[in-house]
């Protein structure tokens, strides 16, 4: 397989990027959507316990604007418990086709109940029922437990509107740091970091690769 470093990739220059990191992210995200065949909205979420023990997992970005980046989960899951203990979180996106990465650090807060409910009811019926069937992260004796619970729920909610579980909803990560990484030749990659200054203005810095 050819080394990705053999290919030419566009430069990432300070004078070319948007001064607003949200707009720069949107530009890259839309370009990724056009060329990444599977889940361009997949992002790694890193959380820690209050003692500082880290964990990561891949979640799906469901919405973003200048208030932050939104994903949904079970609030009683490990990530939910850790975000409630320590709301500082990190996100990362890697898109192989354009050879780009975005890293984000920010503070997570829960979305409103109405936001969570609105999104919940856009999900397929099986996914809605799955949120009720699975106590995410808990030890179970076998897969049969899940399958039996799903069968019960299918009967219980047949022809009915499925309510939002009280333990399920969204988090919004409000960034204070972005880093945009573009692969370049000879491992001399471009890295631009946006830091939120005290006056609410974004400061752009170039980092050594």
C-alpha positions as a Markdown table, in Angstrom:
| # | Residue | x | y | z |
|---|---|---|---|---|
| 1 | Unk | 0.0 | 0.0 | 0.0 |
| 2 | Unk | 1.4 | 3.4 | -0.9 |
| 3 | Unk | 2.4 | 5.7 | 2.0 |
| 4 | Unk | -0.1 | 8.5 | 2.4 |
| 5 | Unk | 2.9 | 10.8 | 2.7 |
| 6 | Unk | 3.6 | 10.2 | -1.0 |
| 7 | Unk | 0.5 | 12.2 | -1.9 |
| 8 | Unk | 0.3 | 16.0 | -2.1 |
| 9 | Unk | -2.2 | 17.6 | 0.3 |
| 10 | Unk | -3.2 | 21.2 | 0.5 |
| 11 | Unk | -1.4 | 23.5 | 2.9 |
| 12 | Unk | -3.1 | 24.8 | 6.0 |
| 13 | Unk | -2.1 | 28.4 | 6.3 |
| 14 | Unk | -3.1 | 31.1 | 8.8 |
| 15 | Unk | -4.2 | 33.5 | 6.1 |
| 16 | Unk | -6.5 | 30.9 | 4.5 |
| 17 | Unk | -8.4 | 29.6 | 7.5 |
| 18 | Unk | -11.6 | 31.2 | 8.9 |
| 19 | Unk | -10.9 | 33.3 | 12.0 |
| 20 | Unk | -13.9 | 31.5 | 13.5 |
| 21 | Unk | -13.0 | 27.9 | 14.4 |
| 22 | Unk | -16.6 | 26.8 | 14.2 |
| 23 | Unk | -16.8 | 28.0 | 10.6 |
| 24 | Unk | -13.5 | 26.4 | 9.8 |
| 25 | Unk | -14.7 | 23.1 | 11.3 |
| 26 | Unk | -17.9 | 23.3 | 9.2 |
| 27 | Unk | -15.8 | 23.8 | 6.1 |
| 28 | Unk | -13.7 | 20.7 | 6.8 |
| 29 | Unk | -16.7 | 18.7 | 7.9 |
| 30 | Unk | -18.7 | 19.3 | 4.7 |
| 31 | Unk | -15.6 | 18.4 | 2.7 |
| 32 | Unk | -15.3 | 15.2 | 4.7 |
| 33 | Unk | -19.0 | 14.3 | 4.2 |
| 34 | Unk | -18.3 | 14.5 | 0.4 |
| 35 | Unk | -15.4 | 12.0 | 0.4 |
| 36 | Unk | -15.6 | 9.9 | 3.6 |
| 37 | Unk | -17.7 | 6.8 | 2.7 |
| 38 | Unk | -18.7 | 5.7 | 6.3 |
| 39 | Unk | -19.6 | 7.8 | 9.3 |
| 40 | Unk | -17.8 | 11.1 | 8.7 |
| 41 | Unk | -19.5 | 12.2 | 11.9 |
| 42 | Unk | -17.8 | 9.6 | 14.0 |
| 43 | Unk | -15.7 | 11.2 | 16.8 |
| 44 | Unk | -13.6 | 9.9 | 19.7 |
| 45 | Unk | -14.8 | 11.2 | 23.0 |
| 46 | Unk | -12.4 | 11.3 | 25.9 |
| 47 | Unk | -13.6 | 11.6 | 29.5 |
| 48 | Unk | -12.0 | 11.2 | 32.9 |
| 49 | Unk | -13.1 | 10.3 | 36.4 |
| 50 | Unk | -12.8 | 12.9 | 39.1 |
| 51 | Unk | -9.6 | 11.1 | 40.1 |
| 52 | Unk | -8.2 | 11.6 | 36.6 |
| 53 | Unk | -8.6 | 8.1 | 35.2 |
| 54 | Unk | -9.2 | 8.5 | 31.4 |
| 55 | Unk | -11.4 | 6.5 | 29.0 |
| 56 | Unk | -12.3 | 6.9 | 25.3 |
| 57 | Unk | -14.9 | 5.6 | 23.0 |
| 58 | Unk | -16.3 | 6.6 | 19.6 |
| 59 | Unk | -19.7 | 8.4 | 19.5 |
| 60 | Unk | -21.6 | 10.1 | 16.7 |
| 61 | Unk | -21.8 | 13.9 | 16.3 |
| 62 | Unk | -25.5 | 14.7 | 15.8 |
| 63 | Unk | -25.4 | 18.5 | 15.7 |
| 64 | Unk | -23.0 | 21.4 | 16.0 |
| 65 | Unk | -23.2 | 25.2 | 16.0 |
| 66 | Unk | -21.4 | 27.9 | 17.9 |
| 67 | Unk | -22.8 | 26.7 | 21.2 |
| 68 | Unk | -21.0 | 23.4 | 20.9 |
| 69 | Unk | -20.9 | 19.8 | 19.6 |
| 70 | Unk | -23.8 | 17.5 | 20.5 |
| 71 | Unk | -24.0 | 13.7 | 21.0 |
| 72 | Unk | -26.6 | 11.5 | 22.7 |
| 73 | Unk | -26.2 | 8.7 | 25.2 |
| 74 | Unk | -27.4 | 7.0 | 28.3 |
| 75 | Unk | -26.7 | 9.3 | 31.2 |
| 76 | Unk | -26.0 | 6.3 | 33.5 |
| 77 | Unk | -23.3 | 4.9 | 31.2 |
| 78 | Unk | -19.6 | 5.3 | 32.1 |
| 79 | Unk | -19.2 | 8.4 | 29.9 |
| 80 | Unk | -22.4 | 9.9 | 31.4 |
| 81 | Unk | -21.2 | 9.3 | 35.0 |
| 82 | Unk | -17.7 | 10.6 | 34.2 |
| 83 | Unk | -19.0 | 13.8 | 32.5 |
| 84 | Unk | -21.2 | 14.4 | 35.5 |
| 85 | Unk | -18.2 | 14.1 | 37.8 |
| 86 | Unk | -15.8 | 16.0 | 35.5 |
| 87 | Unk | -17.4 | 18.0 | 32.7 |
| 88 | Unk | -14.1 | 18.6 | 30.9 |
| 89 | Unk | -14.0 | 16.5 | 27.7 |
| 90 | Unk | -12.0 | 16.1 | 24.5 |
| 91 | Unk | -13.3 | 15.2 | 21.0 |
| 92 | Unk | -11.3 | 14.1 | 18.0 |
| 93 | Unk | -12.2 | 13.5 | 14.4 |
| 94 | Unk | -9.9 | 11.7 | 11.9 |
| 95 | Unk | -10.8 | 11.6 | 8.2 |
| 96 | Unk | -8.4 | 9.3 | 6.3 |
| 97 | Unk | -9.4 | 10.4 | 2.8 |
| 98 | Unk | -8.4 | 14.1 | 3.1 |
| 99 | Unk | -5.8 | 13.1 | 5.8 |
| 100 | Unk | -7.1 | 15.6 | 8.3 |
| 101 | Unk | -7.7 | 15.6 | 12.0 |
| 102 | Unk | -9.5 | 17.9 | 14.3 |
| 103 | Unk | -9.1 | 17.9 | 18.1 |
| 104 | Unk | -11.4 | 19.8 | 20.4 |
| 105 | Unk | -11.3 | 20.4 | 24.2 |
| 106 | Unk | -14.3 | 21.8 | 26.0 |
| 107 | Unk | -16.9 | 21.7 | 28.7 |
| 108 | Unk | -19.9 | 19.3 | 28.5 |
| 109 | Unk | -23.4 | 20.1 | 29.7 |
| 110 | Unk | -26.6 | 18.2 | 29.2 |
| 111 | Unk | -28.9 | 19.3 | 26.4 |
| 112 | Unk | -32.4 | 20.3 | 27.5 |
| 113 | Unk | -35.1 | 17.7 | 27.9 |
| 114 | Unk | -37.0 | 19.1 | 24.9 |
| 115 | Unk | -33.9 | 18.9 | 22.7 |
| 116 | Unk | -33.3 | 15.3 | 23.7 |
| 117 | Unk | -36.9 | 14.4 | 23.2 |
| 118 | Unk | -37.0 | 16.0 | 19.7 |
| 119 | Unk | -33.9 | 14.0 | 18.6 |
| 120 | Unk | -35.1 | 10.8 | 20.3 |
| 121 | Unk | -38.2 | 10.7 | 18.2 |
| 122 | Unk | -36.2 | 11.0 | 14.9 |
| 123 | Unk | -34.5 | 7.7 | 15.7 |
| 124 | Unk | -35.7 | 4.4 | 14.2 |
| 125 | Unk | -38.2 | 2.5 | 16.4 |
| 126 | Unk | -35.7 | -0.2 | 17.2 |
| 127 | Unk | -33.2 | 2.4 | 18.4 |
| 128 | Unk | -35.8 | 4.0 | 20.6 |
| 129 | Unk | -36.7 | 0.7 | 22.2 |
| 130 | Unk | -33.0 | -0.2 | 22.5 |
| 131 | Unk | -32.5 | 2.8 | 24.8 |
| 132 | Unk | -35.1 | 1.2 | 27.1 |
| 133 | Unk | -33.9 | -2.3 | 26.7 |
| 134 | Unk | -30.2 | -1.7 | 27.6 |
| 135 | Unk | -28.8 | -0.6 | 30.9 |
| 136 | Unk | -25.6 | 0.6 | 29.1 |
| 137 | Unk | -22.4 | -0.7 | 30.5 |
| 138 | Unk | -24.0 | -3.0 | 33.1 |
| 139 | Unk | -23.0 | -6.7 | 33.3 |
| 140 | Unk | -25.6 | -9.1 | 31.9 |
| 141 | Unk | -25.7 | -12.9 | 31.9 |
| 142 | Unk | -26.2 | -13.3 | 28.1 |
| 143 | Unk | -27.5 | -11.6 | 25.0 |
| 144 | Unk | -30.7 | -13.5 | 25.6 |
| 145 | Unk | -31.5 | -10.9 | 28.3 |
| 146 | Unk | -31.5 | -8.1 | 25.8 |
| 147 | Unk | -33.4 | -10.0 | 23.2 |
| 148 | Unk | -36.2 | -11.0 | 25.6 |
| 149 | Unk | -36.4 | -7.4 | 26.9 |
| 150 | Unk | -36.8 | -6.1 | 23.3 |
| 151 | Unk | -39.6 | -8.6 | 22.6 |
| 152 | Unk | -41.4 | -7.4 | 25.7 |
| 153 | Unk | -41.0 | -3.8 | 24.7 |
| 154 | Unk | -42.1 | -4.4 | 21.1 |
| 155 | Unk | -45.4 | -5.8 | 22.5 |
| 156 | Unk | -45.8 | -3.1 | 25.1 |
| 157 | Unk | -45.3 | -0.2 | 22.7 |
| 158 | Unk | -46.9 | -1.7 | 19.6 |
| 159 | Unk | -48.8 | 1.2 | 17.9 |
| 160 | Unk | -47.8 | 3.6 | 20.7 |
| 161 | Unk | -45.5 | 6.6 | 20.9 |
| 162 | Unk | -42.3 | 5.6 | 22.7 |
| 163 | Unk | -41.5 | 7.9 | 25.6 |
| 164 | Unk | -38.0 | 9.3 | 26.1 |
| 165 | Unk | -36.3 | 7.4 | 28.9 |
| 166 | Unk | -35.5 | 9.6 | 31.9 |
| 167 | Unk | -31.9 | 8.5 | 31.9 |
| 168 | Unk | -31.2 | 9.2 | 28.2 |
| 169 | Unk | -30.3 | 12.4 | 26.4 |
| 170 | Unk | -27.7 | 14.6 | 24.9 |
| 171 | Unk | -24.5 | 16.4 | 25.9 |
| 172 | Unk | -23.2 | 19.6 | 24.3 |
| 173 | Unk | -19.4 | 20.1 | 24.4 |
| 174 | Unk | -18.6 | 23.9 | 24.3 |
| 175 | Unk | -15.0 | 24.2 | 23.0 |
| 176 | Unk | -12.3 | 26.5 | 24.3 |
| 177 | Unk | -9.6 | 24.9 | 22.2 |
| 178 | Unk | -9.6 | 23.6 | 18.6 |
| 179 | Unk | -6.7 | 22.1 | 16.7 |
| 180 | Unk | -6.7 | 21.5 | 12.9 |
| 181 | Unk | -4.2 | 19.1 | 11.5 |
| 182 | Unk | -3.4 | 18.5 | 7.8 |
| 183 | Unk | -1.1 | 15.8 | 6.6 |
| 184 | Unk | 1.9 | 17.2 | 4.6 |
| 185 | Unk | 5.0 | 15.7 | 3.0 |
| 186 | Unk | 8.1 | 14.5 | 5.0 |
| 187 | Unk | 6.0 | 14.4 | 8.2 |
| 188 | Unk | 6.1 | 18.2 | 8.3 |
| 189 | Unk | 2.4 | 18.4 | 8.9 |
| 190 | Unk | 0.4 | 21.6 | 9.4 |
| 191 | Unk | -1.1 | 22.2 | 12.8 |
| 192 | Unk | -3.1 | 25.3 | 13.7 |
| 193 | Unk | -4.6 | 25.8 | 17.2 |
| 194 | Unk | -7.4 | 28.1 | 18.1 |
| 195 | Unk | -7.5 | 29.2 | 21.8 |
| 196 | Unk | -10.3 | 31.1 | 23.3 |
| 197 | Unk | -8.9 | 34.3 | 24.8 |
| 198 | Unk | -10.1 | 36.1 | 27.9 |
| 199 | Unk | -11.9 | 38.6 | 25.8 |
| 200 | Unk | -13.8 | 35.9 | 24.0 |
| 201 | Unk | -11.7 | 36.3 | 20.9 |
| 202 | Unk | -10.1 | 33.2 | 19.2 |
| 203 | Unk | -6.3 | 33.3 | 19.0 |
| 204 | Unk | -4.7 | 31.2 | 16.2 |
| 205 | Unk | -1.3 | 29.7 | 16.8 |
| 206 | Unk | 0.9 | 27.4 | 14.6 |
| 207 | Unk | 2.3 | 24.3 | 16.3 |
| 208 | Unk | 5.3 | 22.2 | 15.3 |
| 209 | Unk | 4.3 | 18.8 | 13.9 |
